[in-house]
Amino acid sequence: MGREVAESCLDGLMIEMVSAYCTRFYASKPELAARRIEAIGYQVGHQLSERYTMERPRFTDHLEAIKFICKDFWSELFKKQIDNLKTNHRGTFVLQDNRFRWLTRISIEPSAESTDASSNDPSLTAENKASQTTNMHLCFPCGIIRGALSNLGIPCAVTADISNLPACSFVVRIKA
């Protein structure tokens, strides 16, 4: 019971944070809202990584650190491992979560997967606004992943892609 309450509180906090940054604080600047939400996630990921790796030796290569994120780190956060990990062996990793918990209560049409339009644009349809909001919900976990890897000594960029809700992919590009 206690774990369910804590998880529902975190879900509510996540929804409220995205709502506040997108509709109140930076309503006319969605790219600034996305950067701020990602920055909060970065701090969370950095601190959690510090906590979860205190008694571990440092990782020797990027793949080892990414596997830690997919198995141990993700399990601590979401009580499950990443479903699939792919790499091109040149610094790009794709982490696939087929049922990402923070997207289980969101629904949009699959045809409205991604849009770069701003919220001021009157031509935005309801589908596009829903897609933009869904993408905003992924800024926080992208920041968490980036912060965790940064703490492990791996500078990177992280983006998210929604294939079919609640599935999503996180693309990690290691900076040289």
Chimera marker file (.cmm) of the C-alpha trace (Angstrom):
<marker_set name="trace">
<marker id="1" x="0.000" y="0.000" z="0.000" r="1" g="1" b="0" radius="0.5"/>
<marker id="2" x="2.759" y="2.458" z="0.944" r="1" g="1" b="0" radius="0.5"/>
<marker id="3" x="4.648" y="1.810" z="-2.307" r="1" g="1" b="0" radius="0.5"/>
<marker id="4" x="1.462" y="2.420" z="-4.377" r="1" g="1" b="0" radius="0.5"/>
<marker id="5" x="0.873" y="5.735" z="-2.607" r="1" g="1" b="0" radius="0.5"/>
<marker id="6" x="4.464" y="6.827" z="-3.189" r="1" g="1" b="0" radius="0.5"/>
<marker id="7" x="4.309" y="5.889" z="-6.889" r="1" g="1" b="0" radius="0.5"/>
<marker id="8" x="0.989" y="7.675" z="-7.418" r="1" g="1" b="0" radius="0.5"/>
<marker id="9" x="2.392" y="10.763" z="-5.678" r="1" g="1" b="0" radius="0.5"/>
<marker id="10" x="5.401" y="10.713" z="-8.014" r="1" g="1" b="0" radius="0.5"/>
<marker id="11" x="3.089" y="10.325" z="-11.014" r="1" g="1" b="0" radius="0.5"/>
<marker id="12" x="1.009" y="13.281" z="-9.821" r="1" g="1" b="0" radius="0.5"/>
<marker id="13" x="4.117" y="15.375" z="-9.198" r="1" g="1" b="0" radius="0.5"/>
<marker id="14" x="5.391" y="14.595" z="-12.696" r="1" g="1" b="0" radius="0.5"/>
<marker id="15" x="2.090" y="15.586" z="-14.311" r="1" g="1" b="0" radius="0.5"/>
<marker id="16" x="1.855" y="18.790" z="-12.281" r="1" g="1" b="0" radius="0.5"/>
<marker id="17" x="5.464" y="19.760" z="-13.016" r="1" g="1" b="0" radius="0.5"/>
<marker id="18" x="4.951" y="19.427" z="-16.771" r="1" g="1" b="0" radius="0.5"/>
<marker id="19" x="1.657" y="21.287" z="-16.556" r="1" g="1" b="0" radius="0.5"/>
<marker id="20" x="3.133" y="24.135" z="-14.525" r="1" g="1" b="0" radius="0.5"/>
<marker id="21" x="6.123" y="24.646" z="-16.800" r="1" g="1" b="0" radius="0.5"/>
<marker id="22" x="4.104" y="24.349" z="-20.012" r="1" g="1" b="0" radius="0.5"/>
<marker id="23" x="1.022" y="26.389" z="-19.120" r="1" g="1" b="0" radius="0.5"/>
<marker id="24" x="2.106" y="28.819" z="-16.407" r="1" g="1" b="0" radius="0.5"/>
<marker id="25" x="5.834" y="29.474" z="-16.260" r="1" g="1" b="0" radius="0.5"/>
<marker id="26" x="6.806" y="29.174" z="-19.935" r="1" g="1" b="0" radius="0.5"/>
<marker id="27" x="3.463" y="29.013" z="-21.753" r="1" g="1" b="0" radius="0.5"/>
<marker id="28" x="4.718" y="31.020" z="-24.733" r="1" g="1" b="0" radius="0.5"/>
<marker id="29" x="8.133" y="29.300" z="-24.877" r="1" g="1" b="0" radius="0.5"/>
<marker id="30" x="7.741" y="25.499" z="-25.002" r="1" g="1" b="0" radius="0.5"/>
<marker id="31" x="11.422" y="24.944" z="-25.869" r="1" g="1" b="0" radius="0.5"/>
<marker id="32" x="12.424" y="26.790" z="-22.675" r="1" g="1" b="0" radius="0.5"/>
<marker id="33" x="9.937" y="24.730" z="-20.653" r="1" g="1" b="0" radius="0.5"/>
<marker id="34" x="11.409" y="21.545" z="-22.130" r="1" g="1" b="0" radius="0.5"/>
<marker id="35" x="14.955" y="22.631" z="-21.239" r="1" g="1" b="0" radius="0.5"/>
<marker id="36" x="13.933" y="23.483" z="-17.676" r="1" g="1" b="0" radius="0.5"/>
<marker id="37" x="12.097" y="20.174" z="-17.145" r="1" g="1" b="0" radius="0.5"/>
<marker id="38" x="15.113" y="18.317" z="-18.574" r="1" g="1" b="0" radius="0.5"/>
<marker id="39" x="17.438" y="20.242" z="-16.233" r="1" g="1" b="0" radius="0.5"/>
<marker id="40" x="15.387" y="19.160" z="-13.220" r="1" g="1" b="0" radius="0.5"/>
<marker id="41" x="15.593" y="15.566" z="-14.456" r="1" g="1" b="0" radius="0.5"/>
<marker id="42" x="19.354" y="15.969" z="-14.890" r="1" g="1" b="0" radius="0.5"/>
<marker id="43" x="19.757" y="16.913" z="-11.223" r="1" g="1" b="0" radius="0.5"/>
<marker id="44" x="17.583" y="13.991" z="-10.118" r="1" g="1" b="0" radius="0.5"/>
<marker id="45" x="19.483" y="11.514" z="-12.315" r="1" g="1" b="0" radius="0.5"/>
<marker id="46" x="22.860" y="12.832" z="-11.183" r="1" g="1" b="0" radius="0.5"/>
<marker id="47" x="21.961" y="12.439" z="-7.508" r="1" g="1" b="0" radius="0.5"/>
<marker id="48" x="20.300" y="9.033" z="-7.923" r="1" g="1" b="0" radius="0.5"/>
<marker id="49" x="23.294" y="7.729" z="-9.859" r="1" g="1" b="0" radius="0.5"/>
<marker id="50" x="25.545" y="8.894" z="-7.056" r="1" g="1" b="0" radius="0.5"/>
<marker id="51" x="23.406" y="7.023" z="-4.544" r="1" g="1" b="0" radius="0.5"/>
<marker id="52" x="23.116" y="3.784" z="-6.566" r="1" g="1" b="0" radius="0.5"/>
<marker id="53" x="26.832" y="3.559" z="-7.429" r="1" g="1" b="0" radius="0.5"/>
<marker id="54" x="28.369" y="4.451" z="-4.049" r="1" g="1" b="0" radius="0.5"/>
<marker id="55" x="29.597" y="0.921" z="-3.375" r="1" g="1" b="0" radius="0.5"/>
<marker id="56" x="30.472" y="-0.010" z="-6.961" r="1" g="1" b="0" radius="0.5"/>
<marker id="57" x="33.755" y="0.287" z="-8.770" r="1" g="1" b="0" radius="0.5"/>
<marker id="58" x="33.848" y="2.827" z="-11.612" r="1" g="1" b="0" radius="0.5"/>
<marker id="59" x="32.721" y="1.556" z="-14.994" r="1" g="1" b="0" radius="0.5"/>
<marker id="60" x="35.485" y="0.827" z="-17.471" r="1" g="1" b="0" radius="0.5"/>
<marker id="61" x="33.584" y="1.496" z="-20.704" r="1" g="1" b="0" radius="0.5"/>
<marker id="62" x="30.429" y="3.126" z="-22.047" r="1" g="1" b="0" radius="0.5"/>
<marker id="63" x="28.592" y="-0.137" z="-22.710" r="1" g="1" b="0" radius="0.5"/>
<marker id="64" x="29.064" y="-1.251" z="-19.108" r="1" g="1" b="0" radius="0.5"/>
<marker id="65" x="27.585" y="2.042" z="-17.839" r="1" g="1" b="0" radius="0.5"/>
<marker id="66" x="24.660" y="1.852" z="-20.265" r="1" g="1" b="0" radius="0.5"/>
<marker id="67" x="23.940" y="-1.710" z="-19.128" r="1" g="1" b="0" radius="0.5"/>
<marker id="68" x="23.921" y="-0.434" z="-15.532" r="1" g="1" b="0" radius="0.5"/>
<marker id="69" x="21.334" y="2.193" z="-16.543" r="1" g="1" b="0" radius="0.5"/>
<marker id="70" x="19.209" y="-0.442" z="-18.326" r="1" g="1" b="0" radius="0.5"/>
<marker id="71" x="19.284" y="-3.015" z="-15.561" r="1" g="1" b="0" radius="0.5"/>
<marker id="72" x="20.025" y="-1.682" z="-12.085" r="1" g="1" b="0" radius="0.5"/>
<marker id="73" x="19.197" y="2.026" z="-12.378" r="1" g="1" b="0" radius="0.5"/>
<marker id="74" x="15.938" y="1.503" z="-14.317" r="1" g="1" b="0" radius="0.5"/>
<marker id="75" x="14.922" y="-1.261" z="-11.902" r="1" g="1" b="0" radius="0.5"/>
<marker id="76" x="15.365" y="1.090" z="-8.954" r="1" g="1" b="0" radius="0.5"/>
<marker id="77" x="13.262" y="3.782" z="-10.630" r="1" g="1" b="0" radius="0.5"/>
<marker id="78" x="10.538" y="1.782" z="-12.358" r="1" g="1" b="0" radius="0.5"/>
<marker id="79" x="10.710" y="-1.705" z="-10.795" r="1" g="1" b="0" radius="0.5"/>
<marker id="80" x="11.551" y="-3.225" z="-14.177" r="1" g="1" b="0" radius="0.5"/>
<marker id="81" x="14.482" y="-3.347" z="-16.559" r="1" g="1" b="0" radius="0.5"/>
<marker id="82" x="14.650" y="-1.685" z="-19.960" r="1" g="1" b="0" radius="0.5"/>
<marker id="83" x="13.022" y="-4.070" z="-22.437" r="1" g="1" b="0" radius="0.5"/>
<marker id="84" x="15.574" y="-3.726" z="-25.229" r="1" g="1" b="0" radius="0.5"/>
<marker id="85" x="19.010" y="-2.165" z="-25.751" r="1" g="1" b="0" radius="0.5"/>
<marker id="86" x="20.466" y="-1.574" z="-29.194" r="1" g="1" b="0" radius="0.5"/>
<marker id="87" x="23.735" y="0.047" z="-30.208" r="1" g="1" b="0" radius="0.5"/>
<marker id="88" x="25.613" y="0.898" z="-33.370" r="1" g="1" b="0" radius="0.5"/>
<marker id="89" x="28.927" y="0.504" z="-31.468" r="1" g="1" b="0" radius="0.5"/>
<marker id="90" x="29.841" y="4.076" z="-32.408" r="1" g="1" b="0" radius="0.5"/>
<marker id="91" x="28.424" y="5.891" z="-29.410" r="1" g="1" b="0" radius="0.5"/>
<marker id="92" x="24.680" y="5.644" z="-30.037" r="1" g="1" b="0" radius="0.5"/>
<marker id="93" x="22.451" y="3.521" z="-27.819" r="1" g="1" b="0" radius="0.5"/>
<marker id="94" x="18.680" y="3.009" z="-28.022" r="1" g="1" b="0" radius="0.5"/>
<marker id="95" x="16.921" y="2.039" z="-24.792" r="1" g="1" b="0" radius="0.5"/>
<marker id="96" x="13.418" y="0.683" z="-25.479" r="1" g="1" b="0" radius="0.5"/>
<marker id="97" x="10.766" y="0.572" z="-22.743" r="1" g="1" b="0" radius="0.5"/>
<marker id="98" x="7.634" y="-1.136" z="-24.076" r="1" g="1" b="0" radius="0.5"/>
<marker id="99" x="5.481" y="0.043" z="-21.186" r="1" g="1" b="0" radius="0.5"/>
<marker id="100" x="6.961" y="3.251" z="-19.810" r="1" g="1" b="0" radius="0.5"/>
<marker id="101" x="5.077" y="3.878" z="-16.585" r="1" g="1" b="0" radius="0.5"/>
<marker id="102" x="4.878" y="7.655" z="-16.907" r="1" g="1" b="0" radius="0.5"/>
<marker id="103" x="3.096" y="7.322" z="-20.255" r="1" g="1" b="0" radius="0.5"/>
<marker id="104" x="0.543" y="4.671" z="-19.304" r="1" g="1" b="0" radius="0.5"/>
<marker id="105" x="-2.166" y="7.233" z="-18.538" r="1" g="1" b="0" radius="0.5"/>
<marker id="106" x="-1.568" y="9.364" z="-21.643" r="1" g="1" b="0" radius="0.5"/>
<marker id="107" x="-3.274" y="8.780" z="-24.962" r="1" g="1" b="0" radius="0.5"/>
<marker id="108" x="-2.841" y="10.439" z="-28.347" r="1" g="1" b="0" radius="0.5"/>
<marker id="109" x="-3.417" y="9.390" z="-31.918" r="1" g="1" b="0" radius="0.5"/>
<marker id="110" x="-0.390" y="7.513" z="-33.320" r="1" g="1" b="0" radius="0.5"/>
<marker id="111" x="-0.347" y="9.815" z="-36.377" r="1" g="1" b="0" radius="0.5"/>
<marker id="112" x="0.467" y="12.773" z="-34.134" r="1" g="1" b="0" radius="0.5"/>
<marker id="113" x="3.756" y="11.320" z="-32.892" r="1" g="1" b="0" radius="0.5"/>
<marker id="114" x="5.967" y="14.347" z="-33.152" r="1" g="1" b="0" radius="0.5"/>
<marker id="115" x="5.676" y="18.010" z="-33.862" r="1" g="1" b="0" radius="0.5"/>
<marker id="116" x="8.024" y="20.932" z="-33.553" r="1" g="1" b="0" radius="0.5"/>
<marker id="117" x="5.318" y="23.594" z="-33.591" r="1" g="1" b="0" radius="0.5"/>
<marker id="118" x="5.041" y="25.975" z="-30.676" r="1" g="1" b="0" radius="0.5"/>
<marker id="119" x="1.989" y="26.247" z="-28.456" r="1" g="1" b="0" radius="0.5"/>
<marker id="120" x="1.324" y="29.804" z="-29.731" r="1" g="1" b="0" radius="0.5"/>
<marker id="121" x="0.658" y="28.530" z="-33.212" r="1" g="1" b="0" radius="0.5"/>
<marker id="122" x="-3.074" y="28.763" z="-33.911" r="1" g="1" b="0" radius="0.5"/>
<marker id="123" x="-2.757" y="26.083" z="-36.574" r="1" g="1" b="0" radius="0.5"/>
<marker id="124" x="-1.964" y="23.471" z="-33.920" r="1" g="1" b="0" radius="0.5"/>
<marker id="125" x="-4.642" y="20.812" z="-33.796" r="1" g="1" b="0" radius="0.5"/>
<marker id="126" x="-5.770" y="19.109" z="-30.613" r="1" g="1" b="0" radius="0.5"/>
<marker id="127" x="-3.761" y="16.040" z="-31.681" r="1" g="1" b="0" radius="0.5"/>
<marker id="128" x="-0.592" y="18.078" z="-32.113" r="1" g="1" b="0" radius="0.5"/>
<marker id="129" x="-1.054" y="19.763" z="-28.735" r="1" g="1" b="0" radius="0.5"/>
<marker id="130" x="-1.542" y="16.350" z="-27.119" r="1" g="1" b="0" radius="0.5"/>
<marker id="131" x="1.596" y="15.077" z="-28.848" r="1" g="1" b="0" radius="0.5"/>
<marker id="132" x="3.586" y="18.114" z="-27.699" r="1" g="1" b="0" radius="0.5"/>
<marker id="133" x="2.399" y="17.581" z="-24.120" r="1" g="1" b="0" radius="0.5"/>
<marker id="134" x="3.358" y="13.908" z="-24.284" r="1" g="1" b="0" radius="0.5"/>
<marker id="135" x="6.803" y="14.849" z="-25.563" r="1" g="1" b="0" radius="0.5"/>
<marker id="136" x="7.153" y="17.272" z="-22.633" r="1" g="1" b="0" radius="0.5"/>
<marker id="137" x="6.552" y="14.348" z="-20.263" r="1" g="1" b="0" radius="0.5"/>
<marker id="138" x="9.640" y="12.691" z="-21.748" r="1" g="1" b="0" radius="0.5"/>
<marker id="139" x="11.972" y="15.636" z="-21.062" r="1" g="1" b="0" radius="0.5"/>
<marker id="140" x="12.219" y="14.678" z="-17.390" r="1" g="1" b="0" radius="0.5"/>
<marker id="141" x="13.287" y="11.030" z="-17.925" r="1" g="1" b="0" radius="0.5"/>
<marker id="142" x="15.700" y="12.159" z="-20.672" r="1" g="1" b="0" radius="0.5"/>
<marker id="143" x="17.258" y="14.464" z="-18.095" r="1" g="1" b="0" radius="0.5"/>
<marker id="144" x="17.402" y="11.643" z="-15.554" r="1" g="1" b="0" radius="0.5"/>
<marker id="145" x="19.308" y="9.428" z="-17.990" r="1" g="1" b="0" radius="0.5"/>
<marker id="146" x="21.650" y="12.251" z="-19.037" r="1" g="1" b="0" radius="0.5"/>
<marker id="147" x="22.332" y="13.195" z="-15.398" r="1" g="1" b="0" radius="0.5"/>
<marker id="148" x="23.020" y="9.608" z="-14.374" r="1" g="1" b="0" radius="0.5"/>
<marker id="149" x="25.445" y="9.077" z="-17.256" r="1" g="1" b="0" radius="0.5"/>
<marker id="150" x="27.106" y="12.427" z="-16.615" r="1" g="1" b="0" radius="0.5"/>
<marker id="151" x="27.744" y="11.379" z="-13.037" r="1" g="1" b="0" radius="0.5"/>
<marker id="152" x="29.343" y="8.208" z="-14.396" r="1" g="1" b="0" radius="0.5"/>
<marker id="153" x="31.711" y="10.331" z="-16.488" r="1" g="1" b="0" radius="0.5"/>
<marker id="154" x="29.871" y="9.946" z="-19.791" r="1" g="1" b="0" radius="0.5"/>
<marker id="155" x="28.818" y="13.212" z="-21.437" r="1" g="1" b="0" radius="0.5"/>
<marker id="156" x="25.901" y="12.568" z="-23.754" r="1" g="1" b="0" radius="0.5"/>
<marker id="157" x="22.720" y="13.867" z="-25.331" r="1" g="1" b="0" radius="0.5"/>
<marker id="158" x="19.442" y="12.018" z="-24.732" r="1" g="1" b="0" radius="0.5"/>
<marker id="159" x="16.279" y="12.270" z="-26.799" r="1" g="1" b="0" radius="0.5"/>
<marker id="160" x="13.043" y="10.323" z="-26.672" r="1" g="1" b="0" radius="0.5"/>
<marker id="161" x="10.813" y="8.910" z="-29.352" r="1" g="1" b="0" radius="0.5"/>
<marker id="162" x="7.266" y="7.679" z="-28.912" r="1" g="1" b="0" radius="0.5"/>
<marker id="163" x="6.501" y="4.735" z="-31.133" r="1" g="1" b="0" radius="0.5"/>
<marker id="164" x="3.201" y="3.471" z="-29.761" r="1" g="1" b="0" radius="0.5"/>
<marker id="165" x="1.969" y="4.570" z="-26.348" r="1" g="1" b="0" radius="0.5"/>
<marker id="166" x="2.982" y="3.673" z="-23.713" r="1" g="1" b="0" radius="0.5"/>
<marker id="167" x="6.130" y="2.393" z="-25.474" r="1" g="1" b="0" radius="0.5"/>
<marker id="168" x="9.009" y="4.782" z="-25.987" r="1" g="1" b="0" radius="0.5"/>
<marker id="169" x="12.675" y="4.776" z="-26.914" r="1" g="1" b="0" radius="0.5"/>
<marker id="170" x="15.436" y="6.828" z="-25.385" r="1" g="1" b="0" radius="0.5"/>
<marker id="171" x="18.303" y="7.537" z="-27.779" r="1" g="1" b="0" radius="0.5"/>
<marker id="172" x="21.617" y="8.175" z="-26.032" r="1" g="1" b="0" radius="0.5"/>
<marker id="173" x="24.382" y="9.760" z="-28.126" r="1" g="1" b="0" radius="0.5"/>
<marker id="174" x="27.765" y="9.766" z="-26.399" r="1" g="1" b="0" radius="0.5"/>
<marker id="175" x="29.718" y="12.983" z="-26.977" r="1" g="1" b="0" radius="0.5"/>
<marker id="176" x="33.290" y="12.469" z="-28.141" r="1" g="1" b="0" radius="0.5"/>
<link id1="1" id2="2" r="1" g="1" b="0" radius="0.2"/>
<link id1="2" id2="3" r="1" g="1" b="0" radius="0.2"/>
<link id1="3" id2="4" r="1" g="1" b="0" radius="0.2"/>
<link id1="4" id2="5" r="1" g="1" b="0" radius="0.2"/>
<link id1="5" id2="6" r="1" g="1" b="0" radius="0.2"/>
<link id1="6" id2="7" r="1" g="1" b="0" radius="0.2"/>
<link id1="7" id2="8" r="1" g="1" b="0" radius="0.2"/>
<link id1="8" id2="9" r="1" g="1" b="0" radius="0.2"/>
<link id1="9" id2="10" r="1" g="1" b="0" radius="0.2"/>
<link id1="10" id2="11" r="1" g="1" b="0" radius="0.2"/>
<link id1="11" id2="12" r="1" g="1" b="0" radius="0.2"/>
<link id1="12" id2="13" r="1" g="1" b="0" radius="0.2"/>
<link id1="13" id2="14" r="1" g="1" b="0" radius="0.2"/>
<link id1="14" id2="15" r="1" g="1" b="0" radius="0.2"/>
<link id1="15" id2="16" r="1" g="1" b="0" radius="0.2"/>
<link id1="16" id2="17" r="1" g="1" b="0" radius="0.2"/>
<link id1="17" id2="18" r="1" g="1" b="0" radius="0.2"/>
<link id1="18" id2="19" r="1" g="1" b="0" radius="0.2"/>
<link id1="19" id2="20" r="1" g="1" b="0" radius="0.2"/>
<link id1="20" id2="21" r="1" g="1" b="0" radius="0.2"/>
<link id1="21" id2="22" r="1" g="1" b="0" radius="0.2"/>
<link id1="22" id2="23" r="1" g="1" b="0" radius="0.2"/>
<link id1="23" id2="24" r="1" g="1" b="0" radius="0.2"/>
<link id1="24" id2="25" r="1" g="1" b="0" radius="0.2"/>
<link id1="25" id2="26" r="1" g="1" b="0" radius="0.2"/>
<link id1="26" id2="27" r="1" g="1" b="0" radius="0.2"/>
<link id1="27" id2="28" r="1" g="1" b="0" radius="0.2"/>
<link id1="28" id2="29" r="1" g="1" b="0" radius="0.2"/>
<link id1="29" id2="30" r="1" g="1" b="0" radius="0.2"/>
<link id1="30" id2="31" r="1" g="1" b="0" radius="0.2"/>
<link id1="31" id2="32" r="1" g="1" b="0" radius="0.2"/>
<link id1="32" id2="33" r="1" g="1" b="0" radius="0.2"/>
<link id1="33" id2="34" r="1" g="1" b="0" radius="0.2"/>
<link id1="34" id2="35" r="1" g="1" b="0" radius="0.2"/>
<link id1="35" id2="36" r="1" g="1" b="0" radius="0.2"/>
<link id1="36" id2="37" r="1" g="1" b="0" radius="0.2"/>
<link id1="37" id2="38" r="1" g="1" b="0" radius="0.2"/>
<link id1="38" id2="39" r="1" g="1" b="0" radius="0.2"/>
<link id1="39" id2="40" r="1" g="1" b="0" radius="0.2"/>
<link id1="40" id2="41" r="1" g="1" b="0" radius="0.2"/>
<link id1="41" id2="42" r="1" g="1" b="0" radius="0.2"/>
<link id1="42" id2="43" r="1" g="1" b="0" radius="0.2"/>
<link id1="43" id2="44" r="1" g="1" b="0" radius="0.2"/>
<link id1="44" id2="45" r="1" g="1" b="0" radius="0.2"/>
<link id1="45" id2="46" r="1" g="1" b="0" radius="0.2"/>
<link id1="46" id2="47" r="1" g="1" b="0" radius="0.2"/>
<link id1="47" id2="48" r="1" g="1" b="0" radius="0.2"/>
<link id1="48" id2="49" r="1" g="1" b="0" radius="0.2"/>
<link id1="49" id2="50" r="1" g="1" b="0" radius="0.2"/>
<link id1="50" id2="51" r="1" g="1" b="0" radius="0.2"/>
<link id1="51" id2="52" r="1" g="1" b="0" radius="0.2"/>
<link id1="52" id2="53" r="1" g="1" b="0" radius="0.2"/>
<link id1="53" id2="54" r="1" g="1" b="0" radius="0.2"/>
<link id1="54" id2="55" r="1" g="1" b="0" radius="0.2"/>
<link id1="55" id2="56" r="1" g="1" b="0" radius="0.2"/>
<link id1="56" id2="57" r="1" g="1" b="0" radius="0.2"/>
<link id1="57" id2="58" r="1" g="1" b="0" radius="0.2"/>
<link id1="58" id2="59" r="1" g="1" b="0" radius="0.2"/>
<link id1="59" id2="60" r="1" g="1" b="0" radius="0.2"/>
<link id1="60" id2="61" r="1" g="1" b="0" radius="0.2"/>
<link id1="61" id2="62" r="1" g="1" b="0" radius="0.2"/>
<link id1="62" id2="63" r="1" g="1" b="0" radius="0.2"/>
<link id1="63" id2="64" r="1" g="1" b="0" radius="0.2"/>
<link id1="64" id2="65" r="1" g="1" b="0" radius="0.2"/>
<link id1="65" id2="66" r="1" g="1" b="0" radius="0.2"/>
<link id1="66" id2="67" r="1" g="1" b="0" radius="0.2"/>
<link id1="67" id2="68" r="1" g="1" b="0" radius="0.2"/>
<link id1="68" id2="69" r="1" g="1" b="0" radius="0.2"/>
<link id1="69" id2="70" r="1" g="1" b="0" radius="0.2"/>
<link id1="70" id2="71" r="1" g="1" b="0" radius="0.2"/>
<link id1="71" id2="72" r="1" g="1" b="0" radius="0.2"/>
<link id1="72" id2="73" r="1" g="1" b="0" radius="0.2"/>
<link id1="73" id2="74" r="1" g="1" b="0" radius="0.2"/>
<link id1="74" id2="75" r="1" g="1" b="0" radius="0.2"/>
<link id1="75" id2="76" r="1" g="1" b="0" radius="0.2"/>
<link id1="76" id2="77" r="1" g="1" b="0" radius="0.2"/>
<link id1="77" id2="78" r="1" g="1" b="0" radius="0.2"/>
<link id1="78" id2="79" r="1" g="1" b="0" radius="0.2"/>
<link id1="79" id2="80" r="1" g="1" b="0" radius="0.2"/>
<link id1="80" id2="81" r="1" g="1" b="0" radius="0.2"/>
<link id1="81" id2="82" r="1" g="1" b="0" radius="0.2"/>
<link id1="82" id2="83" r="1" g="1" b="0" radius="0.2"/>
<link id1="83" id2="84" r="1" g="1" b="0" radius="0.2"/>
<link id1="84" id2="85" r="1" g="1" b="0" radius="0.2"/>
<link id1="85" id2="86" r="1" g="1" b="0" radius="0.2"/>
<link id1="86" id2="87" r="1" g="1" b="0" radius="0.2"/>
<link id1="87" id2="88" r="1" g="1" b="0" radius="0.2"/>
<link id1="88" id2="89" r="1" g="1" b="0" radius="0.2"/>
<link id1="89" id2="90" r="1" g="1" b="0" radius="0.2"/>
<link id1="90" id2="91" r="1" g="1" b="0" radius="0.2"/>
<link id1="91" id2="92" r="1" g="1" b="0" radius="0.2"/>
<link id1="92" id2="93" r="1" g="1" b="0" radius="0.2"/>
<link id1="93" id2="94" r="1" g="1" b="0" radius="0.2"/>
<link id1="94" id2="95" r="1" g="1" b="0" radius="0.2"/>
<link id1="95" id2="96" r="1" g="1" b="0" radius="0.2"/>
<link id1="96" id2="97" r="1" g="1" b="0" radius="0.2"/>
<link id1="97" id2="98" r="1" g="1" b="0" radius="0.2"/>
<link id1="98" id2="99" r="1" g="1" b="0" radius="0.2"/>
<link id1="99" id2="100" r="1" g="1" b="0" radius="0.2"/>
<link id1="100" id2="101" r="1" g="1" b="0" radius="0.2"/>
<link id1="101" id2="102" r="1" g="1" b="0" radius="0.2"/>
<link id1="102" id2="103" r="1" g="1" b="0" radius="0.2"/>
<link id1="103" id2="104" r="1" g="1" b="0" radius="0.2"/>
<link id1="104" id2="105" r="1" g="1" b="0" radius="0.2"/>
<link id1="105" id2="106" r="1" g="1" b="0" radius="0.2"/>
<link id1="106" id2="107" r="1" g="1" b="0" radius="0.2"/>
<link id1="107" id2="108" r="1" g="1" b="0" radius="0.2"/>
<link id1="108" id2="109" r="1" g="1" b="0" radius="0.2"/>
<link id1="109" id2="110" r="1" g="1" b="0" radius="0.2"/>
<link id1="110" id2="111" r="1" g="1" b="0" radius="0.2"/>
<link id1="111" id2="112" r="1" g="1" b="0" radius="0.2"/>
<link id1="112" id2="113" r="1" g="1" b="0" radius="0.2"/>
<link id1="113" id2="114" r="1" g="1" b="0" radius="0.2"/>
<link id1="114" id2="115" r="1" g="1" b="0" radius="0.2"/>
<link id1="115" id2="116" r="1" g="1" b="0" radius="0.2"/>
<link id1="116" id2="117" r="1" g="1" b="0" radius="0.2"/>
<link id1="117" id2="118" r="1" g="1" b="0" radius="0.2"/>
<link id1="118" id2="119" r="1" g="1" b="0" radius="0.2"/>
<link id1="119" id2="120" r="1" g="1" b="0" radius="0.2"/>
<link id1="120" id2="121" r="1" g="1" b="0" radius="0.2"/>
<link id1="121" id2="122" r="1" g="1" b="0" radius="0.2"/>
<link id1="122" id2="123" r="1" g="1" b="0" radius="0.2"/>
<link id1="123" id2="124" r="1" g="1" b="0" radius="0.2"/>
<link id1="124" id2="125" r="1" g="1" b="0" radius="0.2"/>
<link id1="125" id2="126" r="1" g="1" b="0" radius="0.2"/>
<link id1="126" id2="127" r="1" g="1" b="0" radius="0.2"/>
<link id1="127" id2="128" r="1" g="1" b="0" radius="0.2"/>
<link id1="128" id2="129" r="1" g="1" b="0" radius="0.2"/>
<link id1="129" id2="130" r="1" g="1" b="0" radius="0.2"/>
<link id1="130" id2="131" r="1" g="1" b="0" radius="0.2"/>
<link id1="131" id2="132" r="1" g="1" b="0" radius="0.2"/>
<link id1="132" id2="133" r="1" g="1" b="0" radius="0.2"/>
<link id1="133" id2="134" r="1" g="1" b="0" radius="0.2"/>
<link id1="134" id2="135" r="1" g="1" b="0" radius="0.2"/>
<link id1="135" id2="136" r="1" g="1" b="0" radius="0.2"/>
<link id1="136" id2="137" r="1" g="1" b="0" radius="0.2"/>
<link id1="137" id2="138" r="1" g="1" b="0" radius="0.2"/>
<link id1="138" id2="139" r="1" g="1" b="0" radius="0.2"/>
<link id1="139" id2="140" r="1" g="1" b="0" radius="0.2"/>
<link id1="140" id2="141" r="1" g="1" b="0" radius="0.2"/>
<link id1="141" id2="142" r="1" g="1" b="0" radius="0.2"/>
<link id1="142" id2="143" r="1" g="1" b="0" radius="0.2"/>
<link id1="143" id2="144" r="1" g="1" b="0" radius="0.2"/>
<link id1="144" id2="145" r="1" g="1" b="0" radius="0.2"/>
<link id1="145" id2="146" r="1" g="1" b="0" radius="0.2"/>
<link id1="146" id2="147" r="1" g="1" b="0" radius="0.2"/>
<link id1="147" id2="148" r="1" g="1" b="0" radius="0.2"/>
<link id1="148" id2="149" r="1" g="1" b="0" radius="0.2"/>
<link id1="149" id2="150" r="1" g="1" b="0" radius="0.2"/>
<link id1="150" id2="151" r="1" g="1" b="0" radius="0.2"/>
<link id1="151" id2="152" r="1" g="1" b="0" radius="0.2"/>
<link id1="152" id2="153" r="1" g="1" b="0" radius="0.2"/>
<link id1="153" id2="154" r="1" g="1" b="0" radius="0.2"/>
<link id1="154" id2="155" r="1" g="1" b="0" radius="0.2"/>
<link id1="155" id2="156" r="1" g="1" b="0" radius="0.2"/>
<link id1="156" id2="157" r="1" g="1" b="0" radius="0.2"/>
<link id1="157" id2="158" r="1" g="1" b="0" radius="0.2"/>
<link id1="158" id2="159" r="1" g="1" b="0" radius="0.2"/>
<link id1="159" id2="160" r="1" g="1" b="0" radius="0.2"/>
<link id1="160" id2="161" r="1" g="1" b="0" radius="0.2"/>
<link id1="161" id2="162" r="1" g="1" b="0" radius="0.2"/>
<link id1="162" id2="163" r="1" g="1" b="0" radius="0.2"/>
<link id1="163" id2="164" r="1" g="1" b="0" radius="0.2"/>
<link id1="164" id2="165" r="1" g="1" b="0" radius="0.2"/>
<link id1="165" id2="166" r="1" g="1" b="0" radius="0.2"/>
<link id1="166" id2="167" r="1" g="1" b="0" radius="0.2"/>
<link id1="167" id2="168" r="1" g="1" b="0" radius="0.2"/>
<link id1="168" id2="169" r="1" g="1" b="0" radius="0.2"/>
<link id1="169" id2="170" r="1" g="1" b="0" radius="0.2"/>
<link id1="170" id2="171" r="1" g="1" b="0" radius="0.2"/>
<link id1="171" id2="172" r="1" g="1" b="0" radius="0.2"/>
<link id1="172" id2="173" r="1" g="1" b="0" radius="0.2"/>
<link id1="173" id2="174" r="1" g="1" b="0" radius="0.2"/>
<link id1="174" id2="175" r="1" g="1" b="0" radius="0.2"/>
<link id1="175" id2="176" r="1" g="1" b="0" radius="0.2"/>
</marker_set>
